[in-house]
Amino acid sequence: MKKVVVTGASGYLGGKLCNSLHRQGYSVKVIVRPTSNLSALPPSTEIVYGDITDFSSLLSAFSDCSVVFHLAALVEPWLPDPSKFITVNVEGLKNVLEAVKQTKTVEKLVYTSSFFALGPTDGAIADENQVHHERFFCTEYEKSKVATDKIALQAASEGVPIVLLYPGVIYGPGKVTAGNVVAKMLVERFSGRLPGYIGKGNDKFSFSHVDDVVEGHIAAMKKGQIGERYLLTGENASFNQVFDMAAVITNTSKPMVSIPLCVIEAYGWLLVLISRITGKLPFISPPVSFLLDFDFQFSCI
């Protein structure tokens, strides 16, 4: 059975992937920072302390593995220091690629990108062949993912055994984190801090259940073709539909009002100001209002 290594294992998706790999009999190694919460990982997981921004730690972690799952990334709509998106997402991927090149045992690198790397779809339903228009970016995260997409495709053309995956908005049970934004928004909705629909609510996103995304990663390891791009997207729906469905499931009232995006943006700027004082990242920031004004609909066929 192959030995695999996972970056980003302490995150929402990473923890789920490690547990699924463990159940299927794989030997799992993870590279994590000393401060990471590892409570969601299987007890038998081999732990290597390091960071994707530390090239030497990657070489050590990859040394005896045949598959690398690269999930580690900064997944936030806003950070007080936007350069961190470049340091972690862009430079981190470059380090992973170079470590794979120098590690002779690695047969495949499964790289987790995002459907944001492919850009908005303007009401249409796009597939994995879409290329981001790059005329503008709603968030610095999106911008960094477009940059890493180019780097990954260039590496594939140079012979790096990489497979590119593009999940949609991931949701499911578990941690309430930036990687599980649907749960995060529903917590805000039912706590009263988000009292209505957001904006027009007509713009649709592709939602991906975390278990399906995990299965997609394992399928990519087993059957994914080197250099190919694969969407791990699901149902296209608006956040209005998400809120309505949550109301039906919980037998509670649907929101009675819609909060204009201009109000969301203004509230986001206020939370950003508070964040700069407290150091705590805001739940809503101006880039969220920009993002929610576009469609990101993708095929799951």
Secondary structure, DSSP 8 states (H G I E B T S, - for coil): --EEEEESTTSHHHHHHHHHHHHTT-EEEEEE-TT---TTS-TT-EEEE--TT-HHHHHHHHTT-SEEEE------S--SSTHHHIIIIIHHHHHHHHHHHH-TT--EEEEE--GGGG---TTS-B-TT-----S--SSHHHHHHHHHHHHHHHHHHTT--EEEEEE-EEE-SS--SGGGHHHHHHHHHHHTSS-SEETT---EEEEEEHHHHHHHHHHHHHH--TT-EEEE--EEEEHHHHHHHHHHHHT----S-EE-HHHHHHHHHHHHHHHHHH----SS-HHHHHHTTS-B-B---
